[in-house]
Amino acid sequence: MGSGISIRSILTRITIGYLVIVVAGGASTLWAFGANADAERAVRNAQAASLQEALLRTSYSDQESGMRGFVITGDVQFLQPYESGGVAMIERAADLRQLARTSPELISRLDEVVAAGDRWRLERAEPQISLRRTDPVAATALVVAGGAKARFDELRARLDDLSAAIDGQRATAVDSSDSVTTRLRLIVAATIISALLATVVATWWVRRRVVVPLAQLVQAVGAVRAEELDHPLPSTGPEELVAVSTTIAAMRGRLVGMIDEAARSKRTLEQSAIVVLQLGAELQSELGGSPEGWTVAGGLRPADGVLAGDCYDVFALDDDLVGLVVLDIVGHGAEVALSALKSKEMIVGSLRSGATPGEAMRILYDNFGDDRTEFLTAIALVMDTTSGRGTYANAGHPPALLFDHGGGEHELAPTGPLLGPVDATWRTEQLTMELGAKLVVFTDGVLEARSSDNEFFGVERLSELVVSMPCTEAEHVVQQCLDTVDEFTSRNNADDVSIVVICRDCPPD
Amino acid sequence: MGQASADSAPIVVRGEIDAATAPALSADLSRAVASGSNPIEIDLSAVTFIDSSGLRALIIGRQEAEAAGNSLRIVKASDVVSRLLDVTGLSETLMG
């Protein structure tokens, strides 16, 4: 069972986590930068307002000094700063109102200053200037008595209030700027710490969910490769790894099945090989050695490193009749060898039941089943050892060679197609082995054996070899043929080589 | 096997067809069957050797073609191919 989480899901979650951190950190940072800019702008605004307040205070002082100088001295030159101060006061008040537009408190304080200034100007300054023009003594006495001072002190008090308010706002703006800067630092630090924590968590998670299960899977696959087929395969981890583990488990199951099947096939083949040997021994016992005047022998050399697809058998049918089967199934290996043995036993059984060689071929064909991808060539022969007359059928097999005592050569040509793909009948033909005759039945591995010069052994070479040997001992002929083929191919046969020889003793001289 | 082409009919096969090269011939014939070629014609006039493995490839190719509702036949054959088809009794089946 898996964890229910796929690698894709894990990566998606990690990605989303990082995106949340990046987006939150970025948004907070942007907000902090904006707030910091607002705070700094407020500080600069307060500083400008403070400057304008100082200039406004100066304009009022110029007016008050000019007014008192004119009233005391009567010199009209003193009225110039009084007038210019009035103009400057209007400009400074306007600038200050613009700077303080977002602060109702400052606007209120400014209004109070302007109102106090107007009261001082209209109620004290302007009347005293007019009185000085008409009654200098009375006006001077009024100045000495401090008639306008109270109003101007009130104006100074309003200016002090305005200045205090501006200072207060500047201090607030500075505090706000400091606070925003601190927040910005905290946000950056929090973002970095969050990213680090996320990295640690993601690393731990990936290691626990992916790396560890993957390492376990790699270890398990390595164990399978080392043929530790009972090593447990991990069943936990992300879905993808569990799927891979399941697939490997299935592959291992098939591998185990194939190994078991191979072992069974080997055991079966070994048992079949024992049966073949037993049949050979049975032939000798049934024939009582060999029929009088006959020798029979066979040999098989499988292709290098494989089990043969060739098969042959010689067996007694009754006191006088000897049966011979040679077949060649396409391919090599355990299954092919077992099929060959099975096919051979079916032909042998049919012949033992009285079927003609041609009928035995058809019986085998009928028992092939629906699988027409497997096919074989075969020769089946029944020989009467008393008369030397026999019958045979050839299913697409290389023609056997029959040599008479005089050296004449005859072929036991095919009497029907190879067995397997074609629905057909197989004729049963006659043959006669006179005294001194030799019958050589072989598989295509003999003819197609190649030398290092890429030359085929061929039927002519086989024919010359058999003719050159006496007819008294089949075993000798077989061994000579097999050894000659081995020598020809430098013991590097690409195909199975099988030869069966039946010799009838030579006539007496 | 020297060369086999399944791109056009007939499929021309050159060289030797044995256990080593028969799988390539089988693959070419399977591709020809899958492509819907009909009839699938094979030119074996340049084949210098063929054994039972090659014969099996031709037989299975023919069976695959018939299963697909098509036909497969040898239109030209070298002496070695003709001799093998004669011995095995498949001349009519594969060349008819």
Chai-1 contact restraints between the chains, C-beta under 6 A:
chainA,res_idxA,chainB,res_idxB,connection_type,confidence,min_distance_angstrom,max_distance_angstrom,comment,restraint_id
A,V330,B,S52,contact,1.0,0.0,6.0,A-B,restraint_1
A,V330,B,R56,contact,1.0,0.0,6.0,A-B,restraint_2
A,T373,B,I60,contact,1.0,0.0,6.0,A-B,restraint_3
A,G396,B,T88,contact,1.0,0.0,6.0,A-B,restraint_4
A,G396,B,G89,contact,1.0,0.0,6.0,A-B,restraint_5
A,P414,B,V87,contact,1.0,0.0,6.0,A-B,restraint_6
A,P414,B,G89,contact,1.0,0.0,6.0,A-B,restraint_7
A,G416,B,G89,contact,1.0,0.0,6.0,A-B,restraint_8
A,P417,B,G89,contact,1.0,0.0,6.0,A-B,restraint_9
A,P417,B,L90,contact,1.0,0.0,6.0,A-B,restraint_10
A,L418,B,T88,contact,1.0,0.0,6.0,A-B,restraint_11
A,P421,B,I59,contact,1.0,0.0,6.0,A-B,restraint_12
A,V422,B,T93,contact,1.0,0.0,6.0,A-B,restraint_13
A,E448,B,D51,contact,1.0,0.0,6.0,A-B,restraint_14
